[in-house]
């Protein structure tokens, strides 16, 4: 039987021509020629241009506005690319659930078919050329009537995976909130350290001026003046160090917000924040709350539910499935023979079929798939137990760190008060000639350390409380 597909010839010719013309581009890419040199290829510049198109314009931060922590958290939740990534993952999983649910409904397809047959048939003692052209339009309806829970298993798995994706989305927000809080408090700490270093520099300059004045009056010595100048230079060095640390902290905060690290962000002073003095819960209550609230733990529970559903789906493969197929349609046939007149016929076609499919032997594929899904289920359950232990340990460590931070805060406050009094007394005694300048220098250094420790202790309390809330899974603004 000969069939005519002349209409396809121009298409095939065009495809072959395109393949010939672009063969040098298609096969131009090669692996790096040697392991010791970087790869340079013709596609590199195109990839670089593509990368330029994917640059996201960073949202704007008002450089003159002083932002609170809550405002920065809101900004990060809206603009950090990690939240969008987690959101799109959850949306994709919701679409996957829709795909799984679609199996509960029949599928309807429209089919249009046109073909021509030409052959020679034997009529008597001669062959007669015969041509038949068929045009058919039909609908195909397919529906699975029963499959012993295979579809239900797929749907349940998709539901659980959507839950897991939603909990992962919440966990992303939890992590971003803590990242912003940690960077925010570090910026407050370094900003306070800059203030403390500037104060220390001022005190060093004051002490140096006192030494210079006493030398001019004949009451001081040159070594005292040199020691004072050295202390001032050291204070200036310390100031530049903490200014650099502040710039790094500002860049970390900007990155956590999803903006350029060069963005100028004005934040509140640590002196404007109230510092808590005690913890609210005991550690047992904190761990219990973490077990109830942590989204990563709930995500793991949802994964166990999904694993159970996949076991159900794998088990259903041992049983038959019953499908219904129905295809009504219309058909036109036009025929011509050399000995007879041209003729045609119109009519309706279609059929109804039930299909029972039961795999009796598959070389152990079903057995191994079921064993695989059961092993995955047990592994997921084990991961849950591991995660619970990790959460308990993380919460315990965060609670202990918070307690230590409160104790350090009290000690730093007492140290600052004592160092302030010691410096004032040493400087006054030196002006009266009772104490040496080395005593003043030592007191000034102790006071500088105490001021830095006080700022650090206050920031440490805020950071420790933020970490404890992060480990427990408390919802913050």
DRENDO-1510 file (C-alpha; in Angstrom, 1 decimal, always signed):
<recs>
REC; n; res; u; v; w
REC; 1; UNK; +0.0; +0.0; +0.0 .
REC; 2; UNK; +1.4; +3.4; -1.0 .
REC; 3; UNK; +0.6; +6.6; +1.0 .
REC; 4; UNK; +1.0; +10.1; -0.2 .
REC; 5; UNK; +2.7; +12.5; +2.2 .
REC; 6; UNK; +3.7; +15.1; -0.3 .
REC; 7; UNK; +2.6; +17.9; +2.0 .
REC; 8; UNK; +5.4; +17.0; +4.4 .
REC; 9; UNK; +8.2; +17.4; +1.9 .
REC; 10; UNK; +8.5; +21.3; +2.2 .
REC; 11; UNK; +8.7; +21.0; +6.0 .
REC; 12; UNK; +11.3; +18.3; +5.9 .
REC; 13; UNK; +13.4; +20.2; +3.4 .
REC; 14; UNK; +13.2; +23.4; +5.5 .
REC; 15; UNK; +14.3; +21.5; +8.6 .
REC; 16; UNK; +17.3; +19.9; +6.8 .
REC; 17; UNK; +18.3; +23.3; +5.4 .
REC; 18; UNK; +18.2; +24.9; +8.9 .
REC; 19; UNK; +20.3; +22.1; +10.4 .
REC; 20; UNK; +22.9; +22.6; +7.6 .
REC; 21; UNK; +23.1; +26.3; +8.0 .
REC; 22; UNK; +23.4; +26.3; +11.8 .
REC; 23; UNK; +25.5; +23.2; +12.1 .
REC; 24; UNK; +28.6; +25.3; +12.9 .
REC; 25; UNK; +26.7; +27.0; +15.8 .
REC; 26; UNK; +25.1; +23.8; +17.1 .
REC; 27; UNK; +28.4; +21.9; +17.3 .
REC; 28; UNK; +30.7; +24.8; +18.2 .
REC; 29; UNK; +30.5; +24.2; +22.0 .
REC; 30; UNK; +33.3; +22.0; +23.4 .
REC; 31; UNK; +34.7; +21.1; +26.7 .
REC; 32; UNK; +37.7; +23.0; +28.1 .
REC; 33; UNK; +40.8; +22.0; +26.1 .
REC; 34; UNK; +43.0; +21.4; +29.2 .
REC; 35; UNK; +42.6; +21.2; +33.0 .
REC; 36; UNK; +45.1; +24.0; +33.9 .
REC; 37; UNK; +43.4; +26.9; +32.1 .
REC; 38; UNK; +40.0; +28.6; +32.3 .
REC; 39; UNK; +37.4; +27.9; +29.7 .
REC; 40; UNK; +36.8; +30.6; +27.0 .
REC; 41; UNK; +34.1; +29.8; +24.6 .
REC; 42; UNK; +31.8; +31.6; +22.1 .
REC; 43; UNK; +28.8; +31.2; +24.4 .
REC; 44; UNK; +30.4; +33.0; +27.3 .
REC; 45; UNK; +29.5; +36.6; +26.2 .
REC; 46; UNK; +25.9; +35.5; +25.5 .
REC; 47; UNK; +25.6; +34.0; +29.0 .
REC; 48; UNK; +27.1; +37.2; +30.5 .
REC; 49; UNK; +24.5; +39.3; +28.6 .
REC; 50; UNK; +21.7; +37.0; +29.8 .
REC; 51; UNK; +23.0; +37.4; +33.4 .
REC; 52; UNK; +22.7; +41.2; +33.0 .
REC; 53; UNK; +19.0; +40.8; +32.1 .
REC; 54; UNK; +18.4; +38.9; +35.4 .
REC; 55; UNK; +19.7; +41.7; +37.6 .
REC; 56; UNK; +17.0; +42.7; +39.9 .
REC; 57; UNK; +16.5; +46.4; +40.7 .
REC; 58; UNK; +16.9; +46.7; +44.5 .
REC; 59; UNK; +14.1; +48.3; +46.4 .
REC; 60; UNK; +14.8; +51.7; +47.8 .
REC; 61; UNK; +15.6; +52.5; +51.5 .
REC; 62; UNK; +15.0; +56.0; +52.7 .
REC; 63; UNK; +18.5; +57.1; +53.7 .
REC; 64; UNK; +17.2; +59.9; +56.0 .
REC; 65; UNK; +14.6; +57.8; +57.8 .
REC; 66; UNK; +15.4; +56.1; +61.1 .
REC; 67; UNK; +14.1; +52.5; +60.9 .
REC; 68; UNK; +12.8; +50.4; +63.8 .
REC; 69; UNK; +13.4; +46.7; +63.9 .
REC; 70; UNK; +9.8; +45.9; +63.1 .
REC; 71; UNK; +9.9; +48.1; +60.0 .
REC; 72; UNK; +13.1; +46.4; +58.7 .
REC; 73; UNK; +11.6; +42.9; +59.3 .
REC; 74; UNK; +8.5; +43.9; +57.3 .
REC; 75; UNK; +10.8; +45.2; +54.5 .
REC; 76; UNK; +12.9; +42.0; +54.5 .
REC; 77; UNK; +9.8; +39.8; +54.3 .
REC; 78; UNK; +8.6; +41.7; +51.3 .
REC; 79; UNK; +11.8; +42.1; +49.4 .
REC; 80; UNK; +14.3; +39.3; +50.4 .
REC; 81; UNK; +14.6; +36.9; +47.4 .
REC; 82; UNK; +14.5; +33.9; +49.7 .
REC; 83; UNK; +10.9; +34.5; +50.6 .
REC; 84; UNK; +9.9; +34.7; +47.0 .
REC; 85; UNK; +11.8; +31.5; +46.2 .
REC; 86; UNK; +10.0; +29.7; +49.1 .
REC; 87; UNK; +6.7; +31.2; +48.0 .
REC; 88; UNK; +7.1; +30.0; +44.4 .
REC; 89; UNK; +8.0; +26.6; +45.6 .
REC; 90; UNK; +4.8; +26.4; +47.6 .
REC; 91; UNK; +2.8; +27.7; +44.6 .
REC; 92; UNK; +4.4; +25.0; +42.4 .
REC; 93; UNK; +3.5; +22.3; +44.9 .
REC; 94; UNK; -0.1; +23.7; +45.0 .
REC; 95; UNK; -0.2; +23.2; +41.2 .
REC; 96; UNK; +1.2; +19.7; +41.6 .
REC; 97; UNK; -1.8; +18.9; +43.9 .
REC; 98; UNK; -4.1; +20.2; +41.2 .
REC; 99; UNK; -2.5; +17.9; +38.7 .
REC; 100; UNK; -3.0; +14.9; +41.1 .
REC; 101; UNK; -6.6; +15.8; +41.7 .
REC; 102; UNK; -7.3; +16.1; +38.0 .
REC; 103; UNK; -7.0; +12.3; +37.8 .
REC; 104; UNK; -10.4; +12.0; +39.5 .
REC; 105; UNK; -12.0; +13.4; +36.4 .
REC; 106; UNK; -12.3; +12.0; +32.9 .
REC; 107; UNK; -10.1; +13.4; +30.1 .
REC; 108; UNK; -11.7; +14.8; +27.0 .
REC; 109; UNK; -9.7; +15.2; +23.8 .
REC; 110; UNK; -10.7; +16.4; +20.3 .
REC; 111; UNK; -9.0; +14.5; +17.5 .
REC; 112; UNK; -9.0; +15.7; +13.8 .
REC; 113; UNK; -7.5; +13.3; +11.2 .
REC; 114; UNK; -7.1; +13.6; +7.5 .
REC; 115; UNK; -5.3; +11.1; +5.3 .
REC; 116; UNK; -5.3; +9.8; +1.7 .
REC; 117; UNK; -4.7; +6.3; +0.6 .
REC; 118; UNK; -3.8; +5.4; -3.0 .
REC; 119; UNK; -3.2; +1.8; -4.1 .
REC; 120; UNK; -3.9; -0.7; -6.9 .
REC; 121; UNK; -6.5; -3.3; -6.4 .
REC; 122; UNK; -7.1; -6.4; -8.6 .
REC; 123; UNK; -10.4; -6.3; -10.5 .
REC; 124; UNK; -10.8; -9.3; -12.7 .
REC; 125; UNK; -7.7; -9.6; -14.8 .
REC; 126; UNK; -6.5; -6.0; -14.3 .
REC; 127; UNK; -5.3; -3.7; -11.6 .
REC; 128; UNK; -7.4; -0.7; -11.0 .
REC; 129; UNK; -6.0; +2.5; -9.3 .
REC; 130; UNK; -8.1; +3.5; -6.3 .
REC; 131; UNK; -7.9; +6.6; -4.1 .
REC; 132; UNK; -9.7; +7.1; -0.8 .
REC; 133; UNK; -9.5; +10.3; +1.2 .
REC; 134; UNK; -10.8; +10.2; +4.8 .
REC; 135; UNK; -11.6; +13.2; +7.1 .
REC; 136; UNK; -12.5; +12.3; +10.7 .
REC; 137; UNK; -13.3; +14.5; +13.7 .
REC; 138; UNK; -13.8; +12.7; +17.0 .
REC; 139; UNK; -13.8; +13.1; +20.8 .
REC; 140; UNK; -12.0; +10.7; +23.0 .
REC; 141; UNK; -13.2; +10.3; +26.6 .
REC; 142; UNK; -11.0; +8.3; +29.0 .
REC; 143; UNK; -11.8; +7.7; +32.7 .
REC; 144; UNK; -10.3; +5.4; +35.3 .
REC; 145; UNK; -13.2; +3.8; +37.1 .
REC; 146; UNK; -11.3; +2.0; +39.9 .
REC; 147; UNK; -7.6; +1.6; +40.8 .
REC; 148; UNK; -7.6; +0.4; +44.4 .
REC; 149; UNK; -6.4; +3.7; +45.9 .
REC; 150; UNK; -3.6; +4.6; +43.5 .
REC; 151; UNK; -5.0; +8.0; +42.7 .
REC; 152; UNK; -5.9; +8.6; +46.3 .
REC; 153; UNK; -2.4; +7.8; +47.3 .
REC; 154; UNK; -1.0; +10.3; +44.8 .
REC; 155; UNK; -3.5; +13.0; +45.9 .
REC; 156; UNK; -2.7; +12.4; +49.6 .
REC; 157; UNK; +1.0; +12.6; +48.9 .
REC; 158; UNK; +0.6; +15.9; +47.0 .
REC; 159; UNK; -1.5; +17.3; +49.8 .
REC; 160; UNK; +1.1; +16.4; +52.4 .
REC; 161; UNK; +3.9; +17.8; +50.1 .
REC; 162; UNK; +2.0; +21.1; +49.8 .
REC; 163; UNK; +1.8; +21.2; +53.6 .
REC; 164; UNK; +5.5; +20.6; +53.8 .
REC; 165; UNK; +6.1; +23.4; +51.3 .
REC; 166; UNK; +3.9; +25.8; +53.3 .
REC; 167; UNK; +5.8; +25.0; +56.5 .
REC; 168; UNK; +9.1; +25.4; +54.6 .
REC; 169; UNK; +7.8; +28.9; +53.5 .
REC; 170; UNK; +7.0; +29.7; +57.2 .
REC; 171; UNK; +10.5; +28.5; +58.2 .
REC; 172; UNK; +12.1; +30.7; +55.6 .
REC; 173; UNK; +10.3; +33.7; +57.2 .
REC; 174; UNK; +11.5; +32.5; +60.6 .
REC; 175; UNK; +15.1; +32.4; +59.4 .
REC; 176; UNK; +14.9; +35.7; +57.6 .
REC; 177; UNK; +13.4; +37.4; +60.7 .
REC; 178; UNK; +16.3; +36.1; +62.9 .
REC; 179; UNK; +18.9; +37.1; +60.3 .
REC; 180; UNK; +17.5; +40.6; +60.3 .
REC; 181; UNK; +17.4; +40.7; +64.1 .
REC; 182; UNK; +20.9; +39.4; +64.4 .
REC; 183; UNK; +22.3; +41.9; +61.8 .
REC; 184; UNK; +20.2; +44.7; +63.4 .
REC; 185; UNK; +21.5; +44.1; +66.9 .
REC; 186; UNK; +25.1; +43.7; +65.6 .
REC; 187; UNK; +24.8; +47.1; +63.9 .
REC; 188; UNK; +23.5; +48.6; +67.1 .
REC; 189; UNK; +26.4; +47.0; +68.9 .
REC; 190; UNK; +29.0; +48.4; +66.5 .
REC; 191; UNK; +27.3; +51.8; +66.4 .
REC; 192; UNK; +27.5; +51.8; +70.2 .
REC; 193; UNK; +31.1; +50.7; +70.1 .
REC; 194; UNK; +31.8; +53.7; +67.8 .
REC; 195; UNK; +30.3; +56.0; +70.3 .
REC; 196; UNK; +32.2; +54.4; +73.2 .
REC; 197; UNK; +35.4; +54.6; +71.2 .
REC; 198; UNK; +34.8; +58.3; +70.4 .
REC; 199; UNK; +34.2; +58.9; +74.1 .
REC; 200; UNK; +37.4; +57.0; +75.0 .
REC; 201; UNK; +39.3; +59.1; +72.4 .
REC; 202; UNK; +38.0; +62.3; +74.0 .
REC; 203; UNK; +39.1; +61.2; +77.4 .
REC; 204; UNK; +42.5; +60.2; +76.1 .
REC; 205; UNK; +42.8; +63.7; +74.5 .
REC; 206; UNK; +41.8; +65.3; +77.8 .
REC; 207; UNK; +44.4; +63.3; +79.7 .
REC; 208; UNK; +47.0; +64.2; +77.1 .
REC; 209; UNK; +46.2; +67.9; +77.4 .
REC; 210; UNK; +46.5; +67.6; +81.2 .
REC; 211; UNK; +50.0; +66.0; +80.8 .
REC; 212; UNK; +51.0; +68.7; +78.3 .
REC; 213; UNK; +49.9; +71.4; +80.7 .
REC; 214; UNK; +51.8; +69.9; +83.6 .
REC; 215; UNK; +54.9; +69.7; +81.5 .
REC; 216; UNK; +54.7; +73.3; +80.6 .
REC; 217; UNK; +54.2; +74.2; +84.2 .
REC; 218; UNK; +57.3; +72.2; +85.2 .
REC; 219; UNK; +55.2; +69.8; +87.2 .
REC; 220; UNK; +55.1; +66.9; +84.7 .
REC; 221; UNK; +57.7; +64.8; +82.9 .
REC; 222; UNK; +58.3; +64.1; +79.2 .
REC; 223; UNK; +57.6; +60.4; +79.6 .
REC; 224; UNK; +54.2; +61.2; +80.9 .
REC; 225; UNK; +53.5; +63.3; +77.8 .
REC; 226; UNK; +54.8; +60.5; +75.6 .
REC; 227; UNK; +52.6; +58.0; +77.4 .
REC; 228; UNK; +49.6; +60.3; +76.9 .
REC; 229; UNK; +50.3; +60.7; +73.2 .
REC; 230; UNK; +50.6; +56.9; +72.9 .
REC; 231; UNK; +47.3; +56.4; +74.7 .
REC; 232; UNK; +45.6; +58.9; +72.3 .
REC; 233; UNK; +47.0; +57.2; +69.3 .
REC; 234; UNK; +45.8; +53.8; +70.6 .
REC; 235; UNK; +42.3; +55.3; +71.1 .
REC; 236; UNK; +42.3; +56.6; +67.6 .
REC; 237; UNK; +43.3; +53.1; +66.3 .
REC; 238; UNK; +40.5; +51.5; +68.3 .
REC; 239; UNK; +38.0; +54.0; +66.9 .
REC; 240; UNK; +39.0; +53.2; +63.3 .
REC; 241; UNK; +38.7; +49.5; +64.0 .
REC; 242; UNK; +35.1; +49.7; +65.3 .
REC; 243; UNK; +34.1; +52.1; +62.4 .
REC; 244; UNK; +35.2; +49.4; +60.0 .
REC; 245; UNK; +33.2; +46.8; +62.0 .
REC; 246; UNK; +30.2; +49.1; +61.8 .
REC; 247; UNK; +30.5; +49.3; +58.0 .
REC; 248; UNK; +30.6; +45.5; +57.7 .
REC; 249; UNK; +27.5; +45.2; +60.0 .
REC; 250; UNK; +25.6; +47.7; +57.9 .
REC; 251; UNK; +26.4; +45.7; +54.8 .
REC; 252; UNK; +25.2; +42.5; +56.5 .
REC; 253; UNK; +21.9; +44.1; +57.5 .
REC; 254; UNK; +21.4; +45.5; +54.0 .
REC; 255; UNK; +22.0; +42.1; +52.5 .
REC; 256; UNK; +19.5; +40.5; +54.9 .
REC; 257; UNK; +16.9; +43.1; +53.7 .
REC; 258; UNK; +17.5; +42.2; +50.1 .
REC; 259; UNK; +19.1; +45.5; +49.1 .
REC; 260; UNK; +22.6; +46.5; +48.0 .
REC; 261; UNK; +25.2; +46.4; +50.8 .
REC; 262; UNK; +26.2; +50.0; +49.9 .
REC; 263; UNK; +22.7; +51.2; +51.0 .
REC; 264; UNK; +22.8; +53.6; +53.9 .
REC; 265; UNK; +20.4; +52.5; +56.7 .
REC; 266; UNK; +19.7; +54.7; +59.7 .
REC; 267; UNK; +18.7; +52.7; +62.8 .
REC; 268; UNK; +17.8; +53.5; +66.3 .
REC; 269; UNK; +20.5; +53.9; +69.0 .
REC; 270; UNK; +20.9; +51.1; +71.5 .
REC; 271; UNK; +20.3; +53.6; +74.2 .
REC; 272; UNK; +16.8; +54.1; +72.9 .
REC; 273; UNK; +15.8; +50.4; +73.4 .
REC; 274; UNK; +14.6; +48.9; +76.6 .
REC; 275; UNK; +16.6; +45.9; +77.7 .
REC; 276; UNK; +14.7; +43.1; +79.4 .
REC; 277; UNK; +16.0; +42.0; +82.8 .
REC; 278; UNK; +14.8; +38.4; +83.0 .
REC; 279; UNK; +13.5; +35.4; +81.0 .
REC; 280; UNK; +9.8; +34.7; +81.0 .
REC; 281; UNK; +9.6; +30.9; +80.6 .
REC; 282; UNK; +11.6; +28.1; +82.1 .
REC; 283; UNK; +13.6; +25.9; +79.8 .
REC; 284; UNK; +11.1; +23.0; +79.9 .
REC; 285; UNK; +8.2; +25.2; +78.8 .
REC; 286; UNK; +10.5; +26.7; +76.1 .
REC; 287; UNK; +11.3; +23.2; +74.7 .
REC; 288; UNK; +7.6; +22.2; +74.7 .
REC; 289; UNK; +6.7; +25.3; +72.8 .
REC; 290; UNK; +9.4; +24.6; +70.3 .
REC; 291; UNK; +8.0; +21.1; +69.6 .
REC; 292; UNK; +4.5; +22.7; +69.0 .
REC; 293; UNK; +5.6; +25.6; +66.9 .
REC; 294; UNK; +8.8; +25.0; +65.0 .
REC; 295; UNK; +7.8; +25.0; +61.3 .
REC; 296; UNK; +10.7; +22.8; +60.3 .
REC; 297; UNK; +9.5; +20.1; +62.7 .
REC; 298; UNK; +6.0; +20.4; +61.3 .
REC; 299; UNK; +7.4; +20.2; +57.8 .
REC; 300; UNK; +9.0; +16.9; +58.8 .
REC; 301; UNK; +5.7; +15.6; +60.1 .
REC; 302; UNK; +4.1; +16.5; +56.8 .
REC; 303; UNK; +6.8; +14.6; +54.9 .
REC; 304; UNK; +6.0; +11.5; +57.0 .
REC; 305; UNK; +2.4; +11.9; +55.8 .
REC; 306; UNK; +3.5; +12.1; +52.2 .
REC; 307; UNK; +5.7; +9.0; +52.7 .
REC; 308; UNK; +2.7; +7.1; +54.0 .
REC; 309; UNK; +0.7; +8.1; +51.0 .
REC; 310; UNK; +3.4; +7.0; +48.6 .
REC; 311; UNK; +3.4; +3.6; +50.3 .
REC; 312; UNK; -0.3; +3.4; +49.7 .
REC; 313; UNK; +0.2; +4.2; +46.1 .
REC; 314; UNK; +2.9; +1.6; +45.7 .
REC; 315; UNK; +0.7; -1.0; +47.3 .
REC; 316; UNK; -2.1; -0.2; +44.9 .
REC; 317; UNK; +0.1; -1.4; +42.0 .
REC; 318; UNK; -0.6; -5.0; +43.1 .
REC; 319; UNK; -4.2; -4.7; +42.1 .
REC; 320; UNK; -6.0; -4.2; +38.7 .
REC; 321; UNK; -7.3; -1.0; +37.4 .
REC; 322; UNK; -10.5; -0.5; +35.3 .
REC; 323; UNK; -10.7; +2.1; +32.7 .
REC; 324; UNK; -13.5; +3.4; +30.4 .
REC; 325; UNK; -12.9; +4.7; +26.9 .
REC; 326; UNK; -15.6; +6.3; +24.7 .
REC; 327; UNK; -15.0; +8.0; +21.4 .
REC; 328; UNK; -17.9; +9.5; +19.4 .
REC; 329; UNK; -17.1; +11.2; +16.1 .
REC; 330; UNK; -18.0; +12.1; +12.5 .
REC; 331; UNK; -16.3; +10.8; +9.4 .
REC; 332; UNK; -16.3; +11.7; +5.7 .
REC; 333; UNK; -14.8; +9.4; +3.1 .
REC; 334; UNK; -14.3; +10.3; -0.6 .
REC; 335; UNK; -13.3; +7.6; -3.0 .
REC; 336; UNK; -12.4; +7.3; -6.7 .
REC; 337; UNK; -11.6; +4.4; -9.1 .
REC; 338; UNK; -10.6; +4.5; -12.7 .
REC; 339; UNK; -13.7; +2.5; -13.8 .
REC; 340; UNK; -16.3; +4.2; -11.6 .
REC; 341; UNK; -17.6; +7.6; -10.8 .
REC; 342; UNK; -16.3; +9.5; -7.8 .
REC; 343; UNK; -18.3; +8.8; -4.6 .
REC; 344; UNK; -18.4; +9.8; -0.9 .
REC; 345; UNK; -20.0; +8.8; +2.3 .
REC; 346; UNK; -20.7; +10.7; +5.6 .
REC; 347; UNK; -21.5; +9.1; +8.9 .
REC; 348; UNK; -21.0; +8.8; +12.6 .
REC; 349; UNK; -18.3; +6.6; +14.2 .
REC; 350; UNK; -17.4; +5.7; +17.7 .
REC; 351; UNK; -16.9; +3.0; +20.2 .
REC; 352; UNK; -17.2; +2.1; +23.9 .
REC; 353; UNK; -14.6; +0.0; +25.7 .
REC; 354; UNK; -13.8; -1.2; +29.2 .
REC; 355; UNK; -10.2; -2.1; +29.9 .
REC; 356; UNK; -9.1; -4.2; +32.9 .
REC; 357; UNK; -5.4; -4.0; +33.4 .
REC; 358; UNK; -3.6; -6.2; +35.9 .
REC; 359; UNK; +0.1; -6.8; +35.9 .
REC; 360; UNK; +0.7; -10.4; +36.8 .
REC; 361; UNK; +4.5; -10.3; +36.6 .
REC; 362; UNK; +6.9; -7.4; +36.4 .
REC; 363; UNK; +10.2; -8.9; +37.5 .
REC; 364; UNK; +9.9; -7.7; +41.1 .
REC; 365; UNK; +9.4; -4.0; +40.2 .
REC; 366; UNK; +6.3; -3.5; +42.3 .
REC; 367; UNK; +7.9; -5.4; +45.2 .
REC; 368; UNK; +11.0; -3.3; +45.1 .
REC; 369; UNK; +9.1; +0.0; +44.7 .
REC; 370; UNK; +7.0; -0.9; +47.8 .
REC; 371; UNK; +10.1; -1.8; +49.8 .
REC; 372; UNK; +11.7; +1.5; +48.7 .
REC; 373; UNK; +8.7; +3.6; +49.8 .
REC; 374; UNK; +8.5; +1.8; +53.1 .
REC; 375; UNK; +12.2; +2.3; +53.7 .
REC; 376; UNK; +11.8; +6.0; +52.9 .
REC; 377; UNK; +9.0; +6.2; +55.4 .
REC; 378; UNK; +11.1; +4.7; +58.1 .
REC; 379; UNK; +14.0; +7.0; +57.2 .
REC; 380; UNK; +11.6; +10.0; +57.4 .
REC; 381; UNK; +10.3; +9.0; +60.8 .
REC; 382; UNK; +13.9; +8.6; +62.0 .
REC; 383; UNK; +14.7; +12.1; +60.7 .
REC; 384; UNK; +11.8; +13.4; +62.7 .
REC; 385; UNK; +13.3; +12.0; +65.9 .
REC; 386; UNK; +16.7; +13.4; +65.0 .
REC; 387; UNK; +15.1; +16.8; +64.4 .
REC; 388; UNK; +13.3; +16.7; +67.7 .
REC; 389; UNK; +16.6; +16.1; +69.5 .
REC; 390; UNK; +18.3; +18.9; +67.6 .
REC; 391; UNK; +15.5; +21.3; +68.5 .
REC; 392; UNK; +15.6; +20.4; +72.1 .
REC; 393; UNK; +19.4; +20.9; +72.2 .
REC; 394; UNK; +19.2; +24.2; +70.3 .
REC; 395; UNK; +16.5; +25.5; +72.6 .
REC; 396; UNK; +18.5; +24.5; +75.7 .
REC; 397; UNK; +21.6; +26.2; +74.3 .
REC; 398; UNK; +19.7; +29.3; +73.4 .
REC; 399; UNK; +18.1; +29.5; +76.8 .
REC; 400; UNK; +21.5; +29.0; +78.6 .
REC; 401; UNK; +23.0; +31.7; +76.4 .
REC; 402; UNK; +20.2; +34.1; +77.3 .
REC; 403; UNK; +20.7; +33.4; +81.0 .
REC; 404; UNK; +24.4; +34.1; +80.6 .
REC; 405; UNK; +23.7; +37.3; +78.6 .
REC; 406; UNK; +21.6; +38.6; +81.5 .
REC; 407; UNK; +24.4; +37.9; +84.0 .
REC; 408; UNK; +27.0; +39.5; +81.7 .
REC; 409; UNK; +24.8; +42.5; +81.5 .
REC; 410; UNK; +24.7; +42.9; +85.2 .
REC; 411; UNK; +28.5; +42.5; +85.5 .
REC; 412; UNK; +29.1; +44.9; +82.7 .
REC; 413; UNK; +26.9; +47.6; +84.3 .
REC; 414; UNK; +28.8; +47.2; +87.6 .
REC; 415; UNK; +32.2; +47.3; +85.8 .
REC; 416; UNK; +31.3; +50.5; +83.9 .
REC; 417; UNK; +30.2; +52.2; +87.1 .
REC; 418; UNK; +33.4; +51.2; +88.9 .
REC; 419; UNK; +35.6; +52.1; +86.0 .
REC; 420; UNK; +34.0; +55.5; +85.6 .
REC; 421; UNK; +34.7; +56.4; +89.2 .
REC; 422; UNK; +38.2; +55.0; +89.0 .
REC; 423; UNK; +39.1; +57.1; +86.0 .
REC; 424; UNK; +37.7; +60.3; +87.4 .
REC; 425; UNK; +39.6; +59.7; +90.7 .
REC; 426; UNK; +42.9; +58.9; +88.9 .
REC; 427; UNK; +42.7; +61.9; +86.7 .
REC; 428; UNK; +41.9; +64.2; +89.6 .
REC; 429; UNK; +44.7; +62.8; +91.7 .
REC; 430; UNK; +47.1; +63.2; +88.8 .
REC; 431; UNK; +46.2; +66.8; +88.5 .
REC; 432; UNK; +47.1; +67.3; +92.2 .
REC; 433; UNK; +50.3; +65.4; +91.7 .
REC; 434; UNK; +49.3; +62.5; +93.9 .
REC; 435; UNK; +49.1; +59.8; +91.2 .
REC; 436; UNK; +51.4; +59.0; +88.2 .
REC; 437; UNK; +50.2; +59.3; +84.7 .
REC; 438; UNK; +50.5; +55.6; +84.2 .
REC; 439; UNK; +47.7; +55.2; +86.7 .
REC; 440; UNK; +45.6; +57.6; +84.6 .
REC; 441; UNK; +46.4; +55.6; +81.4 .
REC; 442; UNK; +45.5; +52.3; +83.0 .
REC; 443; UNK; +42.2; +53.7; +84.4 .
REC; 444; UNK; +41.4; +55.2; +81.0 .
REC; 445; UNK; +42.0; +51.9; +79.3 .
REC; 446; UNK; +39.9; +50.1; +81.8 .
REC; 447; UNK; +37.1; +52.6; +81.3 .
REC; 448; UNK; +37.2; +52.2; +77.6 .
REC; 449; UNK; +37.0; +48.4; +77.9 .
REC; 450; UNK; +34.1; +48.8; +80.3 .
REC; 451; UNK; +32.2; +51.1; +78.0 .
REC; 452; UNK; +32.7; +48.6; +75.1 .
REC; 453; UNK; +31.7; +45.7; +77.3 .
REC; 454; UNK; +28.5; +47.5; +78.4 .
REC; 455; UNK; +27.4; +48.1; +74.9 .
REC; 456; UNK; +28.3; +44.6; +73.9 .
REC; 457; UNK; +26.4; +43.2; +76.9 .
REC; 458; UNK; +23.2; +45.1; +76.1 .
REC; 459; UNK; +23.4; +44.0; +72.4 .
REC; 460; UNK; +24.1; +40.4; +73.5 .
REC; 461; UNK; +21.0; +40.3; +75.6 .
REC; 462; UNK; +18.8; +41.4; +72.7 .
REC; 463; UNK; +20.6; +39.0; +70.3 .
REC; 464; UNK; +20.2; +36.1; +72.8 .
REC; 465; UNK; +16.5; +36.7; +73.3 .
REC; 466; UNK; +16.1; +36.9; +69.5 .
REC; 467; UNK; +17.9; +33.6; +69.1 .
REC; 468; UNK; +15.8; +32.0; +71.8 .
REC; 469; UNK; +12.6; +33.1; +70.0 .
REC; 470; UNK; +14.1; +31.8; +66.8 .
REC; 471; UNK; +14.8; +28.4; +68.3 .
REC; 472; UNK; +11.4; +28.1; +69.9 .
REC; 473; UNK; +9.6; +29.2; +66.7 .
REC; 474; UNK; +7.8; +32.2; +68.2 .
REC; 475; UNK; +6.1; +34.4; +65.7 .
REC; 476; UNK; +7.6; +37.9; +65.6 .
REC; 477; UNK; +6.5; +40.9; +63.7 .
</recs>
